[in-house]
């Protein structure tokens, strides 16, 4: 079974990219984030195209912002939209959807960004992560939590740790919240498979970050032991970040039981050489003041 997760950053904008990608990579289950579509609009835009490709859909969306979905052609049962008891901002947001697919419990998540450390948004992020941890703790062992976690697990998951000082995604409380989630028995299957590789999943649109490979790894696939033991390949589909009109995130693909394309690796094709220093000067993040 091939499982993929992808923050598409607007399904409407990414439709010309998504459908050919589905035909090329042929994932059995796809977890999407930032669909930015209400459920009715999702069905109107994509329902027929996905049905022709054999996918059932569990969508949980809202107009303009957020939105998650699971596409499956191996069954879609026991769908749950949202997290029980999760905080809102101020109302509950469309950030999690779960379903059982071929004996695996899939949870597609779009974790709040947090914006600025110690802000109201940041505290919401930590509270939301606590609700996710509680939901996963109550679930089956054969589970996959995947999506845009908006957290880089370690310094090796950003192009230059110094550039991120004072920014969200790398603070100790965020990483501790992610570690508590993983402590439930979840394996970071991409990092487990590629422990010493330069692996990123997100590159800011600005300042040529993608072309210089100045990115971060915030899109994760966290698998319970019964699923992690079945992993035969785990990689980032960098090709999907290239070309015209891409998302700023690349899909992450995990193959269970067999690897039809072989163990392609985390980067396709190889990136440019690391370029986090120019003339000895520190590279600033585009969003940094």
Residue pairs with C-beta under 8 A, 6 or more apart in sequence:
1 28
1 29
1 74
1 101
1 102
1 104
1 255
1 256
1 257
2 25
2 26
2 27
2 28
2 29
2 253
2 254
2 255
2 256
2 260
3 27
3 28
3 29
3 30
3 31
3 104
3 106
3 144
3 146
3 221
3 253
3 254
3 255
3 256
4 25
4 27
4 29
4 30
4 31
4 237
4 251
4 252
4 253
4 254
5 30
5 31
5 32
5 33
5 108
5 146
5 147
5 219
5 221
5 251
5 252
6 30
6 31
6 32
6 33
6 219
6 240
6 247
6 249
6 250
6 251
6 252
7 32
7 33
7 34
7 110
7 147
7 148
7 202
7 219
7 247
7 248
7 249
8 14
8 17
8 18
8 32
8 33
8 34
8 35
8 247
8 249
9 34
9 36
9 247
9 248
9 249
10 34
10 35
10 36
11 18
11 32
11 35
11 36
11 37
11 42
11 45
11 46
11 67
12 36
12 37
12 45
13 245
14 245
14 246
14 247
15 45
15 46
16 245
17 240
17 243
17 245
17 246
17 247
19 49
21 237
21 240
21 251
22 30
22 53
22 55
23 53
25 237
25 251
25 253
27 71
27 253
28 72
28 73
28 74
28 101
28 102
29 70
29 71
29 72
29 73
29 74
29 101
29 102
29 104
29 106
30 55
30 69
30 70
30 71
30 72
31 68
31 69
31 70
31 106
31 107
31 108
31 146
31 147
32 67
32 68
32 69
32 70
32 71
32 108
33 67
33 68
33 108
33 109
33 110
33 147
33 148
34 66
34 67
34 110
34 148
35 42
35 59
35 61
35 66
35 67
35 68
35 69
36 61
36 63
36 64
36 65
36 66
36 67
37 45
37 59
37 61
37 63
37 67
38 61
38 62
38 63
39 59
39 60
39 61
41 61
41 63
42 57
42 59
42 61
42 67
42 69
43 57
43 59
46 57
47 57
50 57
50 71
53 73
54 73
55 71
55 72
55 73
56 71
56 72
56 73
56 75
56 76
57 69
57 70
57 71
57 76
58 69
58 70
58 72
58 76
58 79
58 81
58 97
58 99
59 67
59 68
59 69
59 97
60 67
60 68
60 69
60 81
60 82
60 94
60 96
60 97
61 67
61 68
61 69
61 94
62 93
62 94
65 93
66 93
66 94
66 95
66 110
67 94
67 110
68 94
68 95
68 96
68 97
68 108
68 109
68 110
68 147
69 97
69 108
70 76
70 79
70 97
70 98
70 99
70 101
70 106
70 108
72 99
72 101
72 102
72 106
74 101
74 102
75 100
75 101
75 102
76 99
76 100
76 101
77 99
77 100
77 101
78 98
78 99
78 100
79 97
79 98
79 99
80 97
80 98
80 99
81 94
81 96
81 97
82 92
82 94
82 95
82 96
82 97
83 95
83 96
83 128
83 131
83 132
83 135
84 131
84 135
85 131
85 134
86 92
86 95
86 96
86 128
86 131
86 132
87 124
87 127
87 128
87 131
89 112
89 121
89 124
93 112
94 110
95 109
95 110
95 111
95 112
95 128
96 107
96 108
96 109
96 110
96 132
96 135
97 107
97 108
98 105
98 106
98 107
98 108
98 135
98 139
99 105
99 106
100 106
103 142
104 142
104 143
104 144
104 227
105 139
105 140
105 142
105 143
105 144
106 143
106 144
106 146
107 132
107 135
107 136
107 139
107 143
107 144
107 145
107 146
107 147
108 146
108 147
109 132
109 145
109 146
109 147
109 148
109 149
110 147
110 148
111 125
111 128
111 129
111 132
111 147
111 148
111 149
111 150
111 151
112 121
112 124
112 125
112 128
112 150
113 121
113 125
113 150
113 168
114 121
114 122
114 124
114 125
114 126
114 150
114 168
114 169
114 174
115 121
115 122
115 168
116 122
116 168
117 166
117 167
117 168
117 171
122 168
125 150
125 168
125 174
126 173
126 174
126 177
129 174
129 177
129 178
129 181
130 177
132 145
132 181
133 177
133 180
133 181
133 184
136 143
136 145
136 181
136 184
136 186
137 184
140 224
141 185
141 224
141 225
141 226
142 224
142 226
142 227
143 186
143 223
143 224
143 227
144 221
144 222
144 223
144 224
144 227
144 254
145 181
145 186
145 220
145 222
145 223
146 219
146 220
146 221
146 222
146 252
147 219
147 220
148 202
148 218
148 219
148 249
149 178
149 218
149 219
149 220
150 168
150 169
150 218
151 169
151 170
151 174
151 175
151 177
151 178
151 218
152 158
152 164
152 169
152 170
152 216
152 217
152 218
153 175
153 178
153 179
153 188
153 191
153 217
153 220
154 175
155 161
155 170
157 191
157 199
157 200
157 216
157 217
157 218
158 164
158 169
158 170
158 215
158 216
158 217
159 200
159 213
159 214
159 215
159 216
159 274
159 276
159 283
160 214
160 276
160 277
160 282
160 283
161 170
162 282
163 276
163 282
163 283
163 284
163 285
163 288
164 170
164 216
164 285
167 285
167 287
167 288
168 174
169 216
169 218
181 222
182 188
182 222
185 224
185 225
186 222
186 223
186 224
187 222
187 223
187 224
187 225
187 228
188 220
188 221
188 222
189 221
189 222
189 223
189 228
189 231
189 234
189 254
190 199
190 217
190 220
190 221
190 234
190 235
190 236
190 252
190 254
190 266
191 199
191 217
192 228
192 231
192 234
193 231
193 233
193 234
193 263
194 234
194 235
194 265
194 266
197 265
197 266
197 267
198 213
198 266
198 267
198 271
198 274
199 217
199 236
199 266
199 267
200 213
200 215
200 216
200 217
200 236
200 250
201 215
201 216
201 217
201 218
201 219
201 236
201 249
201 250
201 252
202 215
202 216
202 217
202 218
202 219
202 248
202 249
202 250
203 209
203 210
203 213
203 214
203 215
203 216
203 241
203 248
204 214
204 215
204 248
204 285
204 286
204 287
205 248
206 286
207 214
207 286
209 215
209 286
210 241
210 242
211 272
212 272
212 275
213 271
213 272
213 274
213 275
214 275
214 276
214 283
219 249
219 250
219 252
220 252
221 234
221 252
221 254
223 231
223 254
227 256
230 256
230 257
231 254
231 255
231 256
232 255
232 256
232 257
232 258
232 259
232 263
233 253
233 254
233 255
233 259
233 261
233 262
233 263
233 264
234 252
234 253
234 254
234 255
235 252
235 253
235 263
235 264
235 265
235 266
235 268
236 250
236 251
236 252
236 253
236 266
236 267
236 268
237 250
237 251
237 252
237 253
237 268
238 250
238 267
238 268
238 269
238 271
239 268
239 269
240 246
240 247
240 250
240 251
241 247
241 248
241 249
241 250
255 261
275 283
276 283
277 283
